[in-house]
Amino acid sequence: MANKDNQSKPYRIYIKESKSWVDVNKEFYTNYYRDINAYRKRQQEHGRCVCPASKRYLCDMDCLTCPYAKADDQLSLDNTISDSDGNEKSWLDDMPDESTAIAEVLEDAELFHALYAKLNKLDPEDRLICQLIMQGKSERDCGKEMGLSRNTFVYRRDKLFKKLRSELKDYI
């Protein structure tokens, strides 16, 4: 008999805004608290919620306003830690700076501008040599496309590279 009494007990939901209880059926109760309970348990696993069992009905998944919220494993990179000497250090101080230095970016930009200017001054044959090399073609294919033997193409390519190296020696 006691088992049937438990199954027919009324299900109630607490409405925080009106501070009142509302009687609902089991299906509505289960659907209402399913997300809330899952969220609360997830927060408790991370140590961010210390809501006692007697106050769980107050949970509405708004942890920012909850008096039982903690910031356990959700610390900021700006959070400071004091060492034994009393010096404060933030976690952000230990993170490596992977951004490129401005000086390196400016040097690269200057090199590209100089290289672009030199490439624009090349005669059409030398420019074609550069284009064929940039396309990843073999020396033999480049020579065929220009109507030259492989050895002649390699000679002209090396001569062009030597010329560019001497003109861009300040940048390389």
C-alpha distance (Angstrom), angle and dihedral (degrees) to the residues before:
residue distance angle dihedral
M1 . . .
A2 3.81 . .
N3 3.81 90.6 .
K4 3.82 91.9 58.1
D5 3.78 90.1 48.9
N6 3.82 90.8 56.5
Q7 3.80 92.2 49.9
S8 3.77 93.4 52.3
K9 3.81 96.1 46.5
P10 3.81 114.7 129.1
Y11 3.78 117.3 -102.3
R12 3.77 115.1 -136.3
I13 3.79 133.6 -168.0
Y14 3.77 122.0 -158.8
I15 3.82 115.0 -133.3
K16 3.79 106.2 -152.0
E17 3.81 97.4 -163.0
S18 3.80 95.1 54.9
K19 3.82 94.0 29.6
S20 3.79 91.4 -132.9
W21 3.80 139.8 119.8
V22 3.81 122.8 -118.3
D23 3.81 123.7 -159.6
V24 3.83 113.2 -131.1
N25 3.79 137.2 166.8
K26 3.82 122.4 -95.6
E27 3.82 95.4 -102.8
F28 3.81 93.6 53.3
Y29 3.82 90.9 45.0
T30 3.80 91.8 51.4
N31 3.81 93.7 47.3
Y32 3.80 92.7 45.7
Y33 3.80 96.1 51.2
R34 3.84 98.2 36.0
D35 3.82 95.9 86.1
I36 3.78 93.8 34.8
N37 3.81 93.2 53.0
A38 3.81 93.0 44.8
Y39 3.81 91.5 49.9
R40 3.81 93.3 45.8
K41 3.82 91.9 49.4
R42 3.81 91.0 49.6
Q43 3.80 90.1 51.6
Q44 3.82 91.0 47.6
E45 3.82 91.0 51.8
H46 3.80 88.9 56.7
G47 3.80 92.2 45.2
R48 3.80 93.8 -114.7
C49 3.82 96.2 116.0
V50 3.81 126.0 52.2
C51 3.79 97.1 170.8
P52 3.84 110.4 156.7
A53 3.81 118.3 -127.4
S54 3.80 91.5 -112.8
K55 3.84 91.3 59.4
R56 3.82 100.7 42.5
Y57 3.78 91.1 107.5
L58 3.83 87.2 69.9
C59 3.82 92.8 62.1
D60 3.80 112.7 113.7
M61 3.86 97.7 159.6
D62 3.81 91.7 -103.9
C63 3.79 99.1 124.1
L64 3.81 94.4 169.4
T65 3.80 91.9 69.2
C66 3.81 97.7 32.3
P67 3.81 116.1 112.2
Y68 3.84 89.8 -147.9
A69 3.81 96.3 57.6
K70 3.81 121.9 116.2
A71 3.81 131.8 -175.1
D72 3.81 95.9 -133.7
D73 3.81 108.1 146.5
Q74 3.78 95.0 4.5
L75 3.78 98.9 84.3
S76 3.78 121.8 150.7
L77 3.79 125.0 -116.0
D78 3.79 85.7 -121.5
N79 3.81 90.4 60.2
T80 3.80 108.1 120.1
I81 3.78 126.5 -139.9
S82 3.79 123.9 -161.0
D83 3.78 118.4 -137.9
S84 3.81 126.7 -150.6
D85 3.83 91.5 -84.4
G86 3.80 92.2 54.5
N87 3.80 95.0 -108.0
E88 3.78 114.7 143.6
K89 3.77 117.9 -137.1
S90 3.79 129.4 177.8
W91 3.79 125.2 -144.5
L92 3.79 87.8 -121.7
D93 3.82 88.7 66.5
D94 3.82 90.1 63.4
M95 3.80 95.3 51.9
P96 3.81 113.0 100.5
D97 3.79 117.2 -120.6
E98 3.80 104.3 -122.3
S99 3.78 96.1 176.0
T100 3.78 116.7 110.5
A101 3.76 117.8 -106.7
I102 3.79 116.2 -104.2
A103 3.81 90.7 -125.8
E104 3.82 90.5 58.1
V105 3.80 91.6 49.6
L106 3.80 91.3 50.2
E107 3.81 91.6 47.7
D108 3.81 91.1 50.7
A109 3.80 91.3 47.8
E110 3.80 91.3 50.4
L111 3.82 90.7 48.7
F112 3.81 91.5 50.0
H113 3.81 91.9 49.2
A114 3.80 91.6 49.6
L115 3.81 92.1 45.9
Y116 3.80 91.5 47.6
A117 3.82 91.0 50.4
K118 3.82 91.7 49.6
L119 3.81 92.6 47.1
N120 3.81 90.6 51.2
K121 3.82 89.9 54.3
L122 3.82 92.9 54.0
D123 3.78 120.1 108.5
P124 3.83 116.3 -110.2
E125 3.82 94.2 -99.6
D126 3.82 93.7 53.1
R127 3.80 90.3 44.8
L128 3.83 89.2 52.8
I129 3.81 89.6 52.2
C130 3.82 89.8 54.7
Q131 3.81 92.3 46.6
L132 3.81 93.3 50.4
I133 3.81 91.7 48.8
M134 3.82 90.8 49.2
Q135 3.81 89.5 52.6
G136 3.81 88.2 60.6
K137 3.79 96.1 -119.9
S138 3.78 121.3 156.9
E139 3.79 121.2 -104.9
R140 3.81 90.7 -108.9
D141 3.86 92.6 51.6
C142 3.80 91.5 46.8
G143 3.80 90.5 51.1
K144 3.82 91.6 49.3
E145 3.79 92.3 50.1
M146 3.79 90.9 51.5
G147 3.81 93.0 43.3
L148 3.81 92.5 -114.2
S149 3.77 135.4 117.9
R150 3.80 118.0 -103.6
N151 3.82 92.5 -108.0
T152 3.80 92.6 51.1
F153 3.80 91.1 48.7
V154 3.84 91.6 49.5
Y155 3.82 90.5 48.4
R156 3.83 92.5 51.3
R157 3.81 91.8 43.9
D158 3.81 92.7 51.7
K159 3.81 90.6 45.9
L160 3.83 90.2 51.1
F161 3.82 92.5 47.9
K162 3.81 91.1 48.7
K163 3.81 89.6 51.5
L164 3.82 92.7 48.3
R165 3.82 91.5 46.1
S166 3.80 91.8 53.5
E167 3.82 92.5 47.1
L168 3.81 93.1 46.7
K169 3.83 97.1 39.7
D170 3.81 90.9 117.0
Y171 3.81 90.3 59.9
I172 3.80 102.5 39.1
